[in-house]
Amino acid sequence: MNISYKLMSSLSFEDAHVLFNRGFEGYLVPMNLSFDTFMSRFSNDGLSPSISIVAFDGTEPVGFVLQGLREAGGQKISWNGGTGIIPKYRGRKLGYSLIGESEKLLMELNVSLATLESLSENKAAISLYKNCGYQVEDELLFLCADGILESKLPDLDTYELIRIPAIQSIGTELFPHIVPWQTDASNSPKIGGEAVMISKNKEIQAACLIRKKCVYGNKAENITLFQVKENGNEEALNKLLAHALEYDQDIERSTYNFLKGNGRAVSSLQASGFDNTSVSQVFMTKWM
């Protein structure tokens, strides 16, 4: 092999699209994205061809690492949005060198923390990332609950429910910054995103970040929960989740890359009827 590395921006979008689909061919969750869907990932997920790495064998692109970058809490945080190698080049330790090349670029950009997610059952990928210095921060849950969960929402009593567009929580301390990339307020709920808070005596007791899909003027079709932050007030947490996720409505609900470490929130969701799905991931980080 005569392996060299270049930025993905050196490829045409069409060639990058072909490489992406070939790179995920035969994986646990193979992806065969249309060109438009592939292109939308860059804007929707905050990925950038100018900081994504491609491995070449001669002139043939054979592997890649997609990367995004954002600033939060006074530091630069990167995200590995996908590592792929075309089938005939797998098993040649190319993944290790690809990650190494991607990290060289991140260090040049003064990135403080590199993050990624990997399917829990993809032991080979998790082992690769551990060998590259990443550690598992938490497990990520994909829970779901459909239909009416409560015939009547709990009374708020002395609590107050506050809803703001999710974008207004960017740059605040309302939610933590070191979280799975697509669950951050700056990235996940751009359309239909809300930060919902519950307060008592003007002090926020708990907050959650959601995305609601609905046609204006109609009830929600589904609601996705990304994050919860709470201070130990179980009563406030339960009321918040019931109202934010509309337990009294016949709709679909799910969590996305939800941190298992949010133990009280997970227990509350499960007690209300949320079940595990067949999908789970791990959240991994590396301080640069």
Buried (B, 14 or more C-beta within 10 A) or exposed (E): EEBEBEBBBEBEBEEBBBBBBBBBBEBEEEBEBEBEEBBEBBEBBBBBBEBBBBBBBEEEBBBBBBBBBBEBEEBBBBBBBBBBBBEEBBEBEBBEBBBEBBBEBBEEEEBBBBBBBBBBBBEEBBEBBEEBBBEBBBBBBBBBBBEEBEEEBBEBEEBEEEEBBBBEBBEEEBBEBBBBBBBBBBBBBBEBBBBBBBBBEEEBBBBBBBBBEEEEEEEBEBBBBBBBBBEEBBBBBBBBBBBBBBBBBEBBBBBBBBBBEBEBBBEBBBEBBBEEEEBBBBBBBBEB
